[in-house]
Amino acid sequence: MDEIIDQVLRILQKKSVDGYEVYLNQSSQFDIESKDGKIETLQTSRYLGMSFRILNHQRMGFSYLTFSSPSHFEQQPSFIELNRMVDDAVGSARATAEDPCFDFAPPLQTIPPPLPIFDESLEKIEEKKKIEKAIQVETSAKSVDLMRIKKVRKAAYQEILSRITLINSKGLHFTYDHTLNSISVTAVAEERGESEVGWDFDVSHYFNDLDAERVGQSAGRKALDSLGGKRIPTGVYPVLIRNHIASEFLSVLAHSFLADQVQKGKSLLRGKQGVTFFSPLLTILDDGLHPNGASTAPIDGEGMPCQKTCLVAQGVIEGFLYDRYWANRENLFSKGSARASTGNSRRHGIKAPPGIGISNFYIEPGSLSFQKLMENLFRGVVVEEVMGLHTIDPISGDFSLGCSGSWIEKGEKGHPVKSVAIAGNLFELFQKVVGVGDDLRFFGGVGAPSLLAEKVFISGT
């Protein structure tokens, strides 16, 4: 990698450009799938990718280069290939419009704090132990009920090790290592001609933190608990939204906190800073340094230090998320503004330049256990699954989604509920929250505890 970097920098320094940035991602991945106690799939892959951004006359150009096959990986990219990629970036800059908001991050003023995101022991762990993880999550799912759990689909283990390097012409040069391990399983329960599925997963930066037994048993129980579901009468009910469903709703709400959407007038939160807009029980944060977050990193996609940003404090809109471009743009067009990046530049692979996005976006947990939330619900619906979340309008917030879950009577679980729909408005849903659980869990880059909301419309019989 050092030789490649040196060669790239020599090429860039000979080009007549105002500035440059080099991003490198070197990674390896290991995937296992288990079926009937045996390994069905085992794959390993290695990957090297680099991308270039060129700034010239206030125009930004971009290009990238990838090597994914073992034969290519072992051979360094040639001078001709690297020079061509740099020339492509220079050429693409000529084709873009001038924009004074483009720039690159300055050098880091202080060394970022050490983060628990790299498992140094991962490469030393025997392959046999990783295979056992995939098999264990499958057998644990079946063990819940050997008669009714008829089969298990996609019992899987996955690991990714990566090294990220970011260099630019302003003097930034930073490298960090990152590991991410996950297990997941889908269990299928059958009874009297009815079939239901249950899914669960676990993810951690550290292999030994993965709990295969808990994940398997959870998936099995979810499948069993869904058997025998029936509809309920149409009406307005209090609902208890499980943490994984609350995270899905929150992932759509995240769109409204991005500075590009706010400045384009595509966020209903525009002009609401300082206003109590959500339930006073809700505090929403974006924390690129969260120890349990899958998106945790010392720097963001353009080299700014990651940070913790409060967006909603007890229902009050506190602010929005920025990368350098959208902070510069607000400063340029808003008189008296002195906006700075919140460390929210994200990269979604090598093949695209960085753009604004969330890191670890979550609702701060409350103090109520799930059992206490059920007691407070008293009579209503626990929402366990929603379908068609992609159909929610992120601007208006209106939605109508198929859902399933459980009927709660006098604070205790009754029969499963299915073939009903939940309808309303996303922003109003978060305004109706009257209880926040203590069970915060991250699902990818978004996390939430379970939420109790009042007066939600459900379409049933």
N, C-alpha and C positions, 0 to 999 in steps of 0.2 A: 504493500500500500504506500509506503514512504517513497519508493521509487516512482510509482505512478503519480503521486502528488507533486514530487519535484519536477517531473517531466511536464505536467500540466501547467504548473506555475511558470516554468521557463517559456512555454508557448504564450501564455497570457500576457506576460510582461513585455513581450515583443509586439503585441497588438496595440494599435492606436485607439484605445477606448478610455472612457472616463472612470470605469470601475468594473469589478467582476466579483463573482461568487462561485465557489465550487462546493458541491454537496456530494458526499460519498456514502454509500450504504453497502456494507459487506455483511452477509448474513448466511446462516444455515438453518435448515428446518428439518424436523423429524416427526413423522406422522404414523400412527398405528391405529388400526381398527380391529376389534375383536368380534367374533361371531361364534356362538356355541362353544365358548371356551377355547377357541383357537384363533390364531392371528389370520385375519382375512386379507389385510392390507398392511404393508410396511414400506414406507417411502422416505428417502432422504434426498435433500436437494441443497445446493449451494448457489449463492447469488452475489453478483457484484454489479452495482449500478452507480453511475455518477451523472450529475446534471450540472449545467452551467447557466448562470444568468449574467448577461452583459448589459451594462448601463452606458449609453453613449448619446450625448446631446438630448438628455432627458427622455430617452427611449429605452425600453427594456426588452432585451432579447433572451430567448431560452432554447436550450437543446439538451439532449440526454444520450447516454450510451449504456447498454446493459450487456452483461455476459452471464448466462445462466447454466450452460452445459459444462460438464467437468473439463472437457478438452479446451474450451474457451477460457475457463476460469484459471487453468494452470498457465495459460499464456497471457502475458501482459498485453494490454492494448498497444498497438504500434503508434509511433509518432504520427504517422499519416492519419490513422483513425482519430487520435486525439485532436490533431490540428483541424481535421475536417469538422469535428463536433464544435470546436470553438468558433470556426468560421461560420457554421450554421447559426450559432447564437448571435454572432455579430450581424449576419445577414438578416435574421429575423427582427433584430432591433430596428433596422432601416425601414421595415414594413409596418412598424407600429407608430401610433401617434405620440407626439411629445406630451409628457405629463410631469410637472414639477414635483409630484408627490412620491415618485419612485426614489428610493435610496437603499442603502445597505446598513446593517447594524454596526455600531461601533465596537471596538474591542471590549471584552468584559472588564469591568472595573475591579471586581473581586472574584475569586474562585468560587463557583457555586457550591453549596453544601453537599456533602456526600448523601446519596439517596439509596434506599434499599431496593434497587431495581436490577441488580446483577448477581446471579447465583454462581459464584466462582466454582462450586463443586459440581455443577451440572454436567460438564463434559467428562468428569471422572466417574459419574454414576454408570453402572453397568447397564447395557441395553436390556438385559434380562429383567431388571427391576422396573424399567419403563413399560415393558410388555406386560408385566404383572399388574401394573396400574390399570391398563385397558381391560384386562381380563377381570380384575377385581370389581371394577365399576359395573361390568355386565352381570357377574354372579350376584352382586349385592342387589341389583334391581330384581332379579328373578327370585331371590330368597324371601322377598316380602310376602309372596303368595305363589307357591309352586303350581297350584292348580289354575289360577286365573291369569297370571302373567305368562301368556303363551309364547311371547317372543320378545326379543330385545333388538332394536335397530340402532346402528351407529354408536356403539360403545367405543369411544375414541380417546386417544391421548395425543397431544401435540405440544411441541416445544419449538421456540424460535430463539436463536442467539444472534445478536446483531451488534455491529460496531458502526457508529455514526461519526462522520467527520465533516465539519463545516469550516470553510476558509473564505475570507473575502479580502478585497484590496484595501480595506480600512485598517487591517491589522488583526482581525478576528481569526483565531485558529484554535478550534476546540474539538476534542474527541471524547466520546463516552461509550460505554458498553451497556448492553441491555439484554435481559432474558425474560421470557414470558412462557409459562407452562399452563396447559389447560387439560381438563378431562370433561367429557360430556356423554350423555346416554339418553336414548328414547326408549321407554318401556311401553309395551302394548298389552292391555288387559282385555279379556274377553269373558262374557257371561251371557247366556241365553240369547245368543245371536247378536249381541251388542259388542262393539269394539271401541275402546277409548285409549288415547295415548297420554303419556306423561313424560316431561323432559326436565332435566336439570343439568347443571354444570358447576365447575369450580375453576377458578383461574388465579394464578399467583406468579410472582416473579421467582418464587422458590419452589423447587420440586417437592421437598418434604412437607410443604404446607398443604398440598392437595389431599383432600379427604375423599377417597374413592368410595368408601363404605357409605358415608352420608349422602353423597350424590346419587348413588345407585338406589338406595332405599327411598330417598325423596322422590325420584322419578317413578318408582314402582307405586308408592302411595298415591301420587297425583293421578296416575292412570286408574287405580282402583277407586279412588274417591269420585271419579267422574262417571262411573257406571250408574245407571238408573236415573239419569237426569231427566227433568221435565220442565215444562214452561210454567211461568207464574202469570197472574193477571197483569195486564197493562196498568201502570200507575207511577206515581212519584214516590221514590223510596230513599232512605239513607243507604249509602253503599260504602263498603270497606274495600278499598282498592289495594290489592297485594303489592308488595314492593316492586316486583318485576313489571307489573302493569303500570304502576305509578312512574317507573323509569321510562317506559315507552311514551307515556303522555308528556313527560318532562323533556324527552328528546325532541319532540315537535315544538314545545315551547321555547327551547334553546334558540331556535331560529330568530326569535324576536329580540334576543339580547345581542346579536351580532351587529357591530357598528355599520357594516355595509347595508344591512337591511333597514336599520334606523335612518341612515342618511338618504337612502333611496325612497323613503316613505312607505316601506313594505312591512313595517312593524307597528302594531297597535300601541306599543309602549313609547313611541316617539312623543316627546313633550311631557312624559309622565314622571320624570325624575323628581324625587321628593314627595311623590303622591303615594298614599296608601292604596295600592291597586289590588293586592292579593290578601288572603286571610292573614291576620296578624300572627298566626301560629307558624307561618312559613318564612324561613330564611334560606335563600338560594345562593350557592357559592360556585365559583370555578377555581379549582386549585390544581395547578400543574405540578405541585410538590407533594400531593397527598400520598402517604406511604402505601395505601392500599389501591391506588388507582392504576388502571392498565395504561393510561396515557401519561404517567409521571415521567418527567425528564428534567435535566438541569437547565436546558435551553429549549426555546421553541424552534419552529421551522426556519427562521431567518437569523437565529443566534441571539435573541434577546433572552435574558434570564426569565425562567418561568416563575410564577408568583400565585398567591392566593388573592382572589378578587371577590368582594362581596357585591352581589347584584341586587339582592332583595334582603332587607333586614326587617324582620317582623312585619312583613307585608308591604313595606315601603320600597319603591324602586330607587336603588342607590346608584346604579350606573350600568355601563355596557362593556362589551369586550372589543379590544382593538388589536390589530397588528400595526406595523409601522405605516403602511400605506394609508389605512383609513384614519389613523391618528393624524398623519400629515394633512390629509384632505380636510378633516374637520378644522384643523388649525388654520388652513388656508382660506376656507370659506366661512368660518364662524368668527366673528369679530371678538377679540379678547380671549379666545380659546387657547389653552396651553395643554392640549391632550397628549398623552404618551402611550406607547404600546403597553398592553397588559400582559404581554407574552403569549398572545393567542394566534400566532402564525402556525399553521399546521401543514404538514406534507402528507399527501395520500399516495406515496410511492414516488418513484423516480421520474415517471413520464409526464408529470405536470409541475409547474412552479408552485411555490407555497401560496397559501391563501388563508383568509381568516377562518377560525373555527374554535370549537370548545376544546378544553383539555379534559379534566375530570370535573364534570358539571353535575352538581348534586344538591339535594335538599338536606339541610342539617337535621339529624335525627331528634326526635322528641324523647319523652320519658315513659310513654305508655307501652306496655307489652302488647303482643298481638291478642292475647286472651282478654286483656282489659279493653282493647278496642272493640272486640266482639261483644263484650258485655255492654259497652256504651252504644253499640249499634242496636242492640236489643232485638229489633225486628226489621230485617232488610236483606240485602244481598252482599255477599263477598264476591268481588269480581276476580276471577282466576285467569281468565283468558279473553282477549279481544281480537277480532279479525278485521283486517282492512284499515289498519292504522295509517297507512300511506295515503288514504283518501281524505284525511283531515286537512282542511285549508289552513296553512300556517299563518296566513294574514288575518282572515276573519276569525279563525278558531272553531268554526262550525264543524260538527261531526255527527255521524250516525253509524254505529259499529255493531256488528254481531258480537255477542259476548256469552260467556258461560261462567259458572261459579257454584256457589252454595247458598241455599236459603237459610237464614238465621232466624230462629224463633226463641224469644226470651233469652237472648245472649248465647244460645247453643246451636251447633250445626244441625240442620235438618236434612232435607234431601238435596241432591245436586240440582243445579239449574242449567238448562241449555236451551238453544233455539230461541233466544231473546235478543233484543237489541238495546243498546244504551245510546242515548242521544242528548245533545246539548252543545255547549260552547266551551272550548278549552280554557279560555281565560276565566269564565264564570265557574268552571269546575274547581280551579285553584282558589277562587274566592270563597267557595262553599266548604272549604276544609275546616272541620271542627275537632279533629284529633290527629296527632302525628305520632307514629310508632317509634320504637327504639331500635328497629331492625334494618338500619341502613345497609344496603348492599349495592355494589356496582355491577352493572351489566354493560360491559364495554366501557365507553367513556362517560356513561351516565349512571347516576346512582340515586336511590330514593328509599326512604322507609315506607311502610304501609301507611295509607292515608284514609281517614274517615271523612266522608263528605255527605252533606245533607241535601235533600230535595233534588234528586237526580231522576230524570225520566227514563223509564224502562218500558219498552214495548214487548208485550208477551201475548197472552191469549186475549 
